[in-house]
Amino acid sequence: MFHVGEIAVYPGHGVGKIESIEEKAFSGTKQSFYIIRILDTDMTIMIPVDGANNAGLRAVIASGQVKKVYEILKDKNMVHDNSPWNRRYKDYMERIKSGSIFEVATVLKELYGLKHWKELSFGEKKMFETARNLIKKELSVALATNEEKIEKELEKIFSNNHNNHKG
């Protein structure tokens, strides 16, 4: 159960703030909804309170779990997936929409690895940006720091991954 003013993560959309909890009547049945404003896009989403768990609405990860995200990103074992982009796209979307920041981190790491070997297609670039923004926003909230600091940390991790890879 979330309260007004709390920060939550909505899978595929990212970190949002619970703006209000409203009751709406549909076909004579009253239902409560979280009105959540996604911080990155300013989009407002209505999520049924009863279905919030099924929708994957969750709290921001604890600061202690940030280390695990960084460990995933630092893992130098790269899987070069040669499957067609549409198959990888479907797989990446499922992982991003899973709501798990750890799955999103894996997508980001794989796309960053791919970016190192070839020019990313438009779709891959878009997916890369989505994953990076989801990670950046949630980690900045989890660590109560600014996104620029997280961005620098991500760049450092990836440049270390790939500089060590060549030698």
C-alpha positions in Angstrom: 0.0 0.0 0.0 1.4 3.4 -1.0 0.5 6.8 0.4 0.2 10.2 -1.3 3.6 11.7 -1.8 5.5 8.4 -1.8 7.8 7.5 -4.6 7.2 4.2 -6.5 8.5 2.4 -9.6 6.1 1.4 -12.3 7.6 -1.2 -14.7 8.6 0.1 -18.1 7.8 3.7 -17.1 10.1 4.3 -14.2 10.0 6.3 -11.0 6.9 8.2 -10.2 5.3 10.0 -7.3 1.9 9.1 -5.9 0.0 12.3 -6.5 -3.3 11.2 -5.1 -5.5 8.2 -4.4 -8.9 8.6 -6.0 -12.1 6.7 -6.1 -13.8 6.2 -9.4 -17.0 4.5 -10.2 -17.2 2.2 -13.2 -20.5 0.4 -14.0 -21.7 1.2 -10.5 -18.6 -0.3 -8.8 -16.3 2.0 -6.9 -12.6 1.4 -7.2 -9.6 3.2 -5.7 -6.8 4.3 -8.0 -3.3 5.5 -7.5 -2.7 8.6 -9.6 1.1 8.4 -10.2 3.1 11.0 -12.1 6.2 9.6 -13.8 9.1 11.9 -12.9 11.0 11.6 -16.2 8.1 12.1 -18.6 5.6 13.9 -16.5 3.1 11.4 -17.7 0.2 10.6 -15.3 -1.0 7.0 -14.9 -4.0 5.6 -13.1 -3.3 2.3 -11.4 -6.0 0.4 -9.6 -5.0 0.0 -5.9 -6.3 -3.6 -5.9 -4.2 -4.4 -9.0 -1.1 -2.5 -8.1 0.8 -5.6 -7.2 -0.1 -7.4 -10.4 0.8 -4.3 -12.4 4.2 -4.5 -10.7 4.1 -1.2 -8.8 6.9 -1.4 -6.3 9.0 0.7 -3.9 12.3 2.0 -5.0 15.1 -0.4 -4.2 16.9 0.1 -0.9 20.3 1.8 -1.1 21.9 -1.5 -0.1 20.7 -3.1 -3.3 22.4 -0.5 -5.5 25.6 -2.5 -5.1 24.0 -5.5 -6.8 22.9 -3.3 -9.7 26.5 -2.1 -10.1 27.8 -5.7 -9.8 25.5 -6.7 -12.8 26.8 -3.7 -14.8 30.4 -4.5 -13.9 30.2 -8.1 -14.9 32.4 -8.5 -17.9 30.9 -11.7 -19.2 29.3 -10.5 -22.4 26.8 -12.7 -24.2 26.9 -11.8 -27.9 23.4 -12.5 -28.9 23.3 -12.9 -32.7 19.5 -13.5 -32.8 17.5 -11.0 -35.0 16.8 -7.6 -33.5 13.1 -8.2 -33.3 13.6 -11.3 -31.1 16.1 -9.4 -28.9 13.8 -6.4 -28.8 10.9 -8.6 -27.5 13.3 -10.2 -24.9 14.6 -6.7 -23.8 11.0 -5.3 -23.6 9.9 -8.2 -21.4 12.9 -7.7 -19.1 12.3 -3.9 -18.9 8.6 -4.4 -18.2 9.3 -7.1 -15.6 9.8 -4.2 -13.1 13.1 -5.7 -11.8 15.9 -3.1 -11.8 18.3 -6.1 -12.0 16.7 -7.2 -15.3 16.9 -3.6 -16.6 20.6 -3.5 -15.6 21.2 -6.7 -17.6 19.5 -5.1 -20.7 21.6 -2.0 -20.3 24.8 -4.0 -20.0 24.1 -6.1 -23.1 23.2 -3.0 -25.2 26.3 -1.2 -24.0 28.4 -4.3 -25.0 26.7 -4.3 -28.4 27.3 -0.6 -28.8 31.0 -1.3 -28.2 31.1 -3.7 -31.2 28.7 -2.0 -33.7 26.6 1.0 -34.4 23.3 0.6 -32.6 20.2 0.7 -34.8 17.5 3.3 -34.0 15.5 0.8 -32.0 18.5 -0.4 -30.1 19.5 3.2 -29.3 16.0 3.9 -28.0 16.0 0.8 -25.9 19.5 1.7 -24.5 18.2 5.2 -23.6 15.1 3.7 -21.9 17.1 1.2 -19.8 19.8 3.9 -18.9 17.1 6.4 -17.8 15.3 3.8 -15.7 18.5 2.8 -13.9 19.7 6.4 -13.6 16.5 7.7 -12.1 15.9 4.8 -9.7 19.5 4.8 -8.4 19.5 8.5 -7.9 16.3 8.2 -5.8 17.7 5.1 -3.9 20.9 6.9 -3.1 19.3 10.4 -2.6 21.8 11.8 -5.1 21.6 13.6 -8.4 21.3 11.9 -11.7 24.6 13.4 -13.0 26.5 11.6 -10.4 24.9 8.3 -11.3 25.5 9.0 -15.0 29.2 9.5 -14.3 29.3 6.3 -12.3 27.7 4.4 -15.2 30.1 5.8 -17.7 33.0 4.8 -15.4 31.8 1.3 -15.1 31.3 0.8 -18.8 34.6 2.5 -19.8 36.4 0.2 -17.3 34.6 -2.9 -18.7 35.6 -2.1 -22.2 39.1 -0.7 -21.7 40.0 -3.9 -19.8 38.4 -6.0 -22.4 40.8 -4.9 -25.2 44.0 -5.6 -23.3 
